[in-house]
Amino acid sequence: MSGYQHLSKAGSRFLKQVENRPKHLVDHFKKFEEKSMPSFLVPSIPRVEDEERFKSVREWKYMPGDRVVVTKGKWKGQVCLIHQHDKETNGFVLDENGPTKTVPVPKQFWSEGQNSHMVTFPMAVSQNDVKLVADIDDQKAPGETKTVAVRDIVFRGSYYDEAYKKLMPFRCVSGQEDLVIPWPQPEKKPDGTLATSPEVAREQTFWVSSIAQSPIPQGALLTIRNPKSKFRRGVLTARDIGKLVAPKMPLTKTKKSYIAEKQQLAARPKRKLSDDERELIGSKVFEYYSQNA
C-alpha cells in the first residue's frame, strides 16, 4: 500500500481496489510482474497476498537473531543467523552464510561506493526450508552442551518478555515439551533525539481535582475538537436518515397482485340482510337443531 493514501480518501479507495485483484487473475499478474521487474528485484520465493501474510509471533515461529539450518537446496546444511523477516513472501533473510544470488544492477541503481555491475544479494528462504538450531545439555558429557536442529516447535502458555515489551509464548520442542527454547534478544535501537526516557514518561504530572468541571480550558477545546466536523451537526439530513433506516424489501409481482385483489374485495359494498331473509335463516337453523336433538 502506498504511503500517500492518507492524503486523499478517493486515492485510498482506488489503491485498495487495485490491490483487490480477482483470484483467477492472481497468477497472471504474478507472471507479468516477474517479467517486467528487474532481475535484482524479483523475489526468490513467491509473494503472498495480504490476507496470507504472517502477522503474529506464532505464525513466524523464528525471530531475527535465531540460528537456523538450511534443509534444502544448494546451501543444505549451512547454519545461519536470521537477519530479518521478509513480510512480502513470509520468508527469512539470512546472514552471509545463507543463500545469495549475484545479479547485474543498472548504473542508475548503484549505491555509494559501488564500482561493479554485479552485486550479490541475499535470497529469502521459506519457513519449510529451515529448521531451528539450539544448544541443549549433552547427556553423554555432563556439564557440556551440544548443538542440534529442532524438528518442530510448539507453543505453550505465555509470559511477558521485557526485551520485546509484550506477551510472548513459550517455545517448546515438539515431542519433548519440557525443553524450552528461549527467544533471541532483539536488536537494541538507539533512542532518537526526541525520545523520552521511561522514567520520565511514567511520572504522573496531572491529578483530577473535579469530576464536574472539565480539566481542559474552554479556549483550548477548538484545538482538540473540530468545530466544522460533519459529525457535530445538530440536524440530520435526509441522506443521514436514509443511512440509519434500513431499506424496505421490494415486493414481487405475485405479492403486488395479491394485495391489489384484496383491496378490490375490501372496496366492494357489503350487502345487508332484510328482515325476511333473517327470519328464513333463523327458521332453517331452528329446524336443523330440532331434527338433530
C-alpha positions in Angstrom: 0.0 0.0 0.0 1.3 3.4 -0.9 2.4 5.7 1.8 0.4 8.6 0.3 -3.0 7.1 0.8 -3.8 9.3 3.8 -3.7 12.4 1.5 -6.9 11.5 -0.3 -9.8 9.2 0.6 -10.5 8.7 -3.1 -6.9 7.7 -3.7 -7.0 5.3 -0.8 -10.1 3.6 -2.1 -8.6 3.4 -5.6 -5.4 1.8 -4.2 -7.5 -0.8 -2.3 -9.4 -1.6 -5.4 -6.2 -2.1 -7.3 -4.9 -4.5 -4.6 -8.1 -6.5 -4.5 -7.4 -8.4 -7.7 -9.7 -11.2 -8.8 -8.4 -14.6 -7.6 -8.5 -16.1 -11.1 -6.1 -13.4 -12.3 -3.6 -13.5 -9.4 -1.2 -15.9 -11.2 -1.4 -13.9 -14.4 -0.4 -10.7 -12.5 2.5 -12.5 -10.8 3.9 -13.7 -14.1 3.6 -10.2 -15.5 5.4 -8.7 -12.5 8.2 -11.2 -12.7 8.7 -10.4 -16.5 8.5 -6.6 -16.1 10.7 -6.3 -12.9 14.5 -6.2 -13.0 16.1 -9.4 -12.0 17.6 -8.0 -8.8 14.1 -7.1 -7.6 12.4 -10.4 -8.3 12.0 -12.3 -5.1 13.5 -15.8 -4.8 10.2 -17.3 -3.4 6.7 -16.3 -4.5 5.0 -13.3 -2.9 1.9 -13.9 -0.8 -1.4 -12.0 -0.7 -2.1 -9.6 2.2 -4.5 -12.0 3.9 -1.9 -14.8 3.8 0.9 -12.8 5.4 2.2 -13.8 8.8 1.2 -11.3 11.5 1.9 -13.0 14.8 4.9 -14.5 16.5 3.3 -17.9 16.5 3.0 -17.8 12.7 6.6 -16.7 12.2 8.0 -19.2 14.7 11.5 -17.8 14.3 12.6 -14.3 15.1 15.7 -12.2 13.9 18.7 -13.5 15.9 17.6 -17.1 15.8 20.1 -19.7 14.4 18.6 -22.0 11.7 20.0 -24.7 9.4 19.1 -24.8 5.7 17.5 -28.2 4.9 17.1 -27.9 1.1 18.9 -26.7 -2.0 22.5 -25.8 -2.7 23.1 -24.4 0.8 21.7 -27.5 2.6 23.4 -28.0 6.0 24.5 -24.3 6.4 23.9 -22.9 9.8 22.9 -19.2 9.5 21.5 -16.4 11.6 18.2 -14.9 10.7 18.8 -11.3 9.8 15.2 -10.1 9.2 11.7 -11.1 8.1 10.6 -10.8 4.5 7.0 -9.9 5.0 6.1 -9.9 1.3 6.9 -13.6 1.0 6.6 -14.9 4.6 10.3 -15.8 4.3 13.5 -15.2 6.2 16.6 -13.2 5.1 19.7 -14.9 6.4 23.2 -13.7 7.1 26.2 -14.0 4.8 26.3 -17.8 5.3 22.8 -18.2 3.8 21.6 -18.4 0.1 22.7 -15.5 -2.1 22.5 -14.6 -5.8 24.7 -12.4 -8.0 22.8 -10.3 -10.5 23.5 -7.3 -12.7 22.4 -3.9 -11.4 21.9 -0.9 -13.8 24.2 2.0 -13.0 21.3 4.3 -12.1 20.6 2.0 -9.1 24.2 1.9 -7.9 24.8 2.8 -4.2 27.6 5.0 -2.9 31.0 3.3 -3.3 29.8 0.7 -5.8 32.2 0.0 -8.7 30.7 -3.1 -10.4 27.5 -4.0 -12.2 27.4 -7.4 -10.5 26.0 -7.3 -6.9 25.4 -10.2 -4.5 22.0 -10.1 -2.8 20.7 -12.4 0.0 17.9 -14.7 -1.1 14.8 -15.2 1.2 14.1 -18.7 2.2 10.7 -20.1 3.2 9.8 -21.4 6.6 9.7 -25.0 5.3 13.3 -24.9 4.2 14.9 -24.1 7.6 15.0 -25.7 11.0 15.7 -24.0 14.3 19.1 -24.7 15.8 19.5 -24.8 19.6 22.0 -25.7 22.3 20.9 -28.4 24.7 22.6 -30.3 27.5 24.7 -33.3 26.4 23.7 -36.4 28.3 26.8 -38.2 27.3 29.1 -35.4 28.6 27.7 -33.9 31.8 28.2 -30.1 32.1 28.6 -29.6 28.3 26.1 -28.7 25.6 25.6 -29.8 22.0 24.1 -28.1 19.0 21.1 -29.8 17.5 18.5 -29.0 14.8 14.9 -29.0 16.2 12.5 -30.9 14.0 9.5 -28.7 15.0 8.4 -26.4 17.8 5.1 -25.9 19.7 3.9 -23.0 21.8 2.6 -23.5 25.3 1.4 -20.7 27.6 2.8 -17.1 27.5 4.8 -14.7 29.6 5.7 -11.0 29.5 9.1 -10.5 27.8 10.9 -7.4 29.0 13.1 -7.4 25.8 10.1 -7.5 23.4 7.8 -5.4 25.7 4.9 -7.7 25.0 3.4 -11.2 25.8 5.4 -14.0 24.2 4.6 -17.7 24.1 6.9 -20.3 25.5 8.7 -22.0 22.6 9.0 -25.8 23.3 10.4 -28.7 21.4 7.7 -30.8 19.7 7.5 -34.2 21.5 9.7 -33.1 24.4 7.9 -30.0 25.7 10.0 -29.8 28.9 12.7 -28.3 26.6 12.0 -24.6 26.3 14.0 -22.7 23.6 14.3 -19.0 24.6 13.6 -16.2 22.2 16.6 -14.3 20.9 17.4 -10.9 22.2 16.1 -8.2 19.8 18.5 -5.7 18.4 18.5 -2.6 20.5 17.7 0.5 18.6 19.3 3.8 19.8 16.9 6.4 21.1 16.3 9.4 18.9 16.9 13.0 19.8 13.2 13.5 20.7 12.9 10.3 22.8 11.7 10.4 26.4 13.1 8.1 29.0 10.6 5.5 30.5 11.1 7.0 34.0 10.0 10.5 32.8 7.2 9.1 30.7 5.7 7.2 33.7 5.9 10.2 36.0 2.4 11.5 36.9 2.0 15.2 36.2 -1.8 15.5 36.3 -4.3 14.9 39.2 -8.0 15.1 38.8 -9.4 17.9 41.0 -13.1 17.8 40.0 -15.5 15.5 38.2 -17.9 18.3 37.5 -15.6 20.7 35.6 -13.6 19.8 32.5 -9.9 19.8 33.0 -9.5 21.3 29.5 -9.7 25.1 29.4 -12.6 26.4 27.3 -10.2 28.2 25.0 -8.3 25.0 24.2 -11.3 23.0 23.1 -11.2 24.2 19.5 -7.6 22.8 19.2 -8.9 19.4 20.3 -12.3 19.2 18.6 -13.0 20.2 15.1 -15.9 22.6 15.2 -16.6 22.1 11.5 -16.7 18.3 11.7 -19.6 16.7 9.8 -20.4 14.7 13.0 -21.1 17.8 15.0 -24.3 18.9 13.1 -27.4 19.3 15.2 -29.8 18.4 12.4 -30.0 15.1 10.5 -30.3 15.5 6.7 -32.5 13.2 4.6 -29.3 11.4 3.5 -28.2 10.8 7.1 -31.7 9.4 7.9 -31.5 7.2 4.8 -28.2 5.7 6.1 -29.8 5.0 9.6 -33.1 3.5 8.3 -33.0 0.0 6.7 -34.4 -0.1 3.2 -37.8 -1.9 2.6 -37.7 -5.1 0.7 -39.2 -4.8 -2.8 -42.4 -6.7 -3.5 -42.6 -9.4 -6.1 -45.3 -9.3 -8.9 -47.2 -12.1 -7.2 -47.3 -10.2 -3.9 -48.4 -7.0 -5.6 -51.3 -8.7 -7.5 -52.4 -10.4 -4.2 -52.5 -7.1 -2.4 -54.4 -5.4 -5.3 -57.0 -8.2 -5.3 -57.5 -7.9 -1.5 -58.0 -4.1 -1.9 -60.6 -4.7 -4.6 -62.6 -7.2 -2.5 -62.4 -4.8 0.5 -63.8 -2.0 -1.6 -66.9 -3.9 -2.7 -70.2 -2.7 -1.0 -71.4 -5.1 1.7 -74.9 -6.5 1.2 -77.3 -6.1 4.1 -79.8 -8.9 5.0 -83.5 -8.0 5.0 -85.9 -9.0 7.8 -87.5 -11.7 5.7 -84.0 -13.2 5.0 -83.1 -13.2 8.7 -86.4 -14.9 9.5 -85.8 -17.6 6.9 -82.2 -18.2 8.1 -83.5 -18.4 11.8 -86.2 -20.9 10.9 -83.7 -23.1 8.9 -81.3 -23.2 11.9 -84.2 -24.0 14.3 -85.4 -26.8 12.1 -81.9 -28.3 11.9 -81.4 -28.4 15.6 -84.9 -29.7 16.2 -84.2 -32.7 13.9 -80.8 -33.5 15.5 -81.8 -33.0 19.1 
